[in-house]
Amino acid sequence: MEYRIKTSDNNNNNNINLIKSSKMNKINKEHLTKIQEQQKKLNELIHNIGILESQKHGLLHELASVNKEVEEFKVELEDTYGQININVEDGTFNELDKIEELENV
């Protein structure tokens, strides 16, 4: 059962009439099936995006943690070797020249 609201403008009274309609219209089965399949696919994609965003969030936290570890280890290496450039492939390093700051006179 469907109800529609109809406004009438008789004598400028703006009456509202509730009309009961028992006639239901339907699209054909093929069109309905296509709409349902499209909606299902959209819902799956939205769900998958949500999962990926959650994974991305976790990975970004992990990345921040590893970056923090790297920075802490750099300090440890500098305490041991001084300021150096390390070749990460073979472990060799070059000492960096210390830059002396000039004071403004």
Residue, then its C-alpha position, 0 to 999 in steps of 0.5 A: m500500500e502506498y500513500r501520496i500527499k497531494t496539495s490542492d490550491n482551491n480557493n487559496n486554502n492550500n489543502i493537503n489530501l492524503i491519497k491512498s494508492s494500491k497500485m504498485n509499479k515495478i521495473n522489469k526483473e532484468h533492470l532490478t537485477k542489474i541495479q542490485e548487482q551494481q549496488k552489491k559491487l559498490n558496497e564491496l568496493i566501499h568495504n574493501i576501501g575501508i579495510l585498505e584504509s585501516q591497513k594503511h593507518g596501521l602501516l603508517h604507525e609502523l613506519a613512524s616507529v621504524n623511523k624513530e628507531v632509525e633516528e635513535f640508532k643514528v645518534e648511537l652511531e654518531d656517538t661511536y664513530g662521529q659524524i660519518n656517511i655510511n655506505v649501507e651496501d658494504g659498511t664503509f664510511n667517510e668522515l664528514d668535515k665538521i663545519e665551524e660556525l662563524e660568530n657575527v662580530 
